[in-house]
C-alpha cells in the first residue's frame, strides 16, 4: 500500500542552491517495489509525463517519491499519483491510456476518485473480462441507464455507447428485470430499402447488424447468444420491423439513431411497453441520410430534452476507449469542421 505524507508549507533548497519562495515538498512512500516499477514506467517515461504535464518536480528516493512545486500543482500531482497507485494495486498494471485519461482529468482540475470507476462492474463477459465504465463520462451514462427508462447516449465512435448499453441489457436480463433483449438499427442509411438487396431477410440485414452481433458474441459468447436467439429471448432486427409492436418487459437498444428519420424515431419511442427500458445511441456528426432529410436523433434532442424520465448523456472525445489515434482524429475533424462552419 502507498502511504501519503504532507510536509507542509516549506521552502525547499535542493542541492544547497538559493531558496525558492512558497514552494512545497511532499513525499509519497510506496513500499511495493512492483507498484513503484509500474508507476515509473519504462525508463521512467510515466514519471517524465507527469512532471511535464503538471509542472512539478518528481524525484525517486529509495521507496518514496519526493514532489516539489507550488501548492496547486502539487495537489493535482498528489491526487493523480494516488489514483494511479490505486489502479496498479488493483490491476497490477498501468495502461498508457489510463495514465493519459487521468492526466487530462487532473489538468481539468476536477476532484475525482478513480475507485468510482474501478468498483463499478456491470457484468462479466464470456471470456472472463470485467465490463465496467472506463471514463467518468461512461460512468454517468451507465448511472443514467440504471436510473431512467429512456436514455439517449450521444457521442463519437469509440466512446462505448452501444457496448455498454448491451452489457447493461445482458445484466438486466440475467437479473430477470426484463424477459428479452431487442437490438435494432436503421438499415441502408435510414431508407431501409431491403427489397433491393440480394438474399433472404437475414442475409439482407446481417451487414448492417454485424457490429451488434460482434458485441453480443463478446459479452455472451457465441453459444449462449445462439441459444437465447433461437428461443426468441434476443432479437436483432432492422428498425422497420418495430412498427406496429408494443415492446413489454424488454430492454430495447436503438443503435445508429442519427440515421433515423423523424417519423422513424417517433414510431420507435412510442413502442415502449410496461416494464421496458430503452437506450438510443448515435453520433450526430455521422448522419448518412439523403440530402434534405432530417435526422430523427437531432430533432428528438430538441423535443424531449426537458421531459421527466428521459435522460440525454453526451459523451466526448475524452471518453474514447479505442486506439489513442482515434481520439486525435476525431479532435482534428471537429476543429476542421468548426473552422469550415464559421468560415
N, C-alpha and C positions, 0 to 999 in steps of 0.2 A: 504494500500500500504506500501511496505517496503521502508525505507529511508536509504541511504548509506553514511557513513562518513569515510573519511580517516584522521587519526590523525597525519600522518607524521612520519618521522624517529625519533623515540622517545625511549629512554631507559626505560624499564618497571621495576618496583620494587614491584611486588605483595607481599603483606604481610610484607613489610618492610625489605625483605631479600636483599642480595647482588645483585647489578645491573647486568643484563646480556647484554653484549655489542651487539649493532647492531640489537637488536630485536625491533619489532614494535608493536603498538597496533592499531587496527581498530575496530570500533563499528558499528553495524547494528541495526537500530531501526525498530521494527516490531510492529505496533500498533494493528493489528488484532490478537486477542488472539487465535482465531481458527486456523489461519495460523501458529502461533507460536507453538501451541499444535501439529498440524500435522507435522510440521517441526522437532520437537524434537523427535517424535515417542513414542511408549510405553516404559515407564521407561527410557526415553532419549536414546533409543537404536540407533536412527539415528544420534544423536549428537556424541555418542561414536564411531560410524562407521566412521564419518567424521574426528574426532580427530585422530583416529588410522591410517586412510588411508592417510591423508595428513600431519601428524606430526605437527599439530597446537594445541594450547590450546584454547578451546571454553568455555566460561562461560556465563551462563544465569544471567542477571541482570534486574529485573523488565520486561520492554518491549523491551529489547535490548539483542543482543549477542555481547560479547566482545571477539575479536580474538587477540591472542598473538602468535608471531612467527617471523621467518625470512621472508624477503620480497617476495621471490619466492613462498614459500609455502602459504603465506597469499594471494598472487594474485590468486592462484589456488582455495583456500578455498572461497575467496570472490566471484569469478566467479561461483563456484559451488552453493553456497548458493543463489546467485542472481537468477540462473536458477531454483533452487528448489522452491524458493518463487513464482516465476512466474508460475510454474506448479500448485502449490497449489491454487494460486489466480484464475487460470483459471478453474481447475478441482475440487477444494475443497477437494482434497485428494492427497496423495503421495504414489504411488505403490513402494514396495521394489525393483522391477525390474528397475523402472525408476531411483531410487537412485543409485543402483549398476552400471547401464549403465553410468550415468553421472559422477560417481566417476571414472570409468575407463577412460572416456574421459578427465577428469581433470588431472588424473595422467599421461596420454599420453602427456599432455602439449599443446594440440591443443586449438586454440582460436575459440570458437563456441558460438552460440546464439540459445537457445532452442526454441525461437519463430519461427525459420525456420521450425521446425517440427510441433509445435502446430498449426500454422496458415496454414499449407498445407493440406487442406481437399480434398480428391479425390472424395468421394461421401458419401451419407448417406444410410446405409443398411436398409433393410425392417424393421428390429427391431428398427430402430431409432439410431443405433450405428454409430458413425462417423468413417469412414475408412480413415486413413492417415498413412504416414510413421512414424515408431516409433524409428528408429535409423537414423544416418546420412548416413549409407550405403544404407538403404532403400530409403532415400531421393534422393541420387544420381541415384538410379535405377529408381525411379518414374520420375525424371527430364529427364533421358535418354529416357524413353518411350514417353514422351511428345515431345521430340526434334527429334528423329530418327525414320525411317520407319522400321528398323530391329534392335532389341535389344536382346542380349543374357544375361540372368540372371543366373549366375553360383554360387552355394554355397550349404552349407549343409542343411539338413532338418530343418524346423522351422524358416528360415530366411524370409519367406513371399514372396518368388519368384512368386509362382503361384497365391496366393490370391490377391496380389497387382496388378498383371497383369490382372486378371479378373475384379477387381474393375475399373481399367483404361479402359478396354474394355466396361464394362457396361456404364461408364460415356460417353465414345466416342459415343456409340450407342444412349444414351439419348440426346446427343448434336447434333445428326444427322451427325456426322463426318463420320460414316460408316453405312451401311444399314443392317449388320448382324454380328453375332459373331460366330466364328468357333473354337471349342476346340478339340484338338486331342492329342493322346499319343500312343506310340507303345504298342502293346498288347503282352503278353506272352514273355517278355524278348527280344523283338526285332524280334522274329521269326514270330509272328502273325499267327500261325497255328490254326486259329479259327475253322477250319473244324473238328478238333478232339474233340472239346468241345461240350457238350450237349446243346440242346435248339436252339431257333431261334437267329438271329443276335443280337437283343437287350439283350437277356439272356446271350449270349456268351461274349459280351464286357462289360456288366454292372460292373462286379467285378473289371475290370481294370480302368474303368472310374468313379468309385464311389467317389474318392476324388474330382474330378471335380464337380460332382453333388452336393456334400456337400457344396462346396464353393459357387456355384451358388445359392443354396437354401438360404444360409446365407445372401448373398448380395441382391438377388432379392425377396426372399420369394417364397415358393413353387407355389402359384397360378400364380404369374407373370411369373415365369420360364416356367411353363406348357403352359401358353397361348402363349408365344413367341416361345416355342419349337414346338407347334402344327402349328404355322404359318410359320415355317421354318426359323425364324429370329435368332434362336440359334440352332446350330448344334453341337452335341457331337458325335465323331466317331473315330474309330481306324485309325492310320496313313495310313494303306494300302488303305483306301478309299479316300485319297487325290490324288492318282495317276491319271494323265490324265486331271486334272481340272485346270482352271485358276480362281484364287480367287480375284475377283474385289470387291472394296468397302466393305471390310471385315476386322475385327480385328481378327487375327488368332493367337492362342496360341498353341504352341507345348510343352507339359509337359513331364517330364521324358526323356529328349532328350539324356541323356547319354546312353540310351538303343536303340538308332537308329544305324543302320549300316551306313557306308559311303555313300552307294547308296541311302538309305532312306533319309538321311539328304540333299543330293544334290537334290533329287526329290522334297522334301518338299519346300526348299528355292526357287526353280525355279517355284513354283506355284504362287508366288506373282504377283498380278494384279494391275491395276490402282486404286488409292485411298485406298489402303490397308496398314495395319500395321501388322508386325509380331513380336511376342515375343517368344523366345525359352528359356525354363528353364531346368535346370538339375544340377545334382551333380556328378562330375566325380569320386568321391570316392565310388559311389554306382552303378557300372556297372554290370548288370546281364546277359550280352551277353555270349554266349558259348565261350569256350576256343579257342583262335586263331582268334576271330572276333574283328575287330577294332571298337571302339566307334566313331560314326559319329560326336559327340559333341567334343571329344578330337581332332579329325582331323580338324574340321572346325575352331577351335580356332587358329590353325597354318595358315590355308589358308586365312581366311578373316580378320585377326587381324588388317590389315592396310587399309582395303577397306573403302573409304569415304562413309558416310551414314549408316554405321553399327557400333554399339557400344557394347562392352563387359563390363559388370559390374560384378565384383567378390565380392560376399558377404562372410562374415566370421562368425565365432562363436560369434563375438561381436554383430552380427545382429540378433541373435536368439531371438525370442519373445515368446517361449514356456516356460515350466517349467524350472527354473534355472538349474535343474539337467541335462537337455538335453545339455546345453552348456558344462557342466563339462564332460559329457560322450563323446561328440564329441572331446573335447580337449584331453581327455585321449587316445582315439583311434588314434588321429593324432600323439600324442607323441609316442605311441607304434609302429605305422606303420613307423614313421621316424627312430626309432631305428632299426626295422627289415630291412628296405630298406638299411640302412647304415652299417648294420652288415654283 
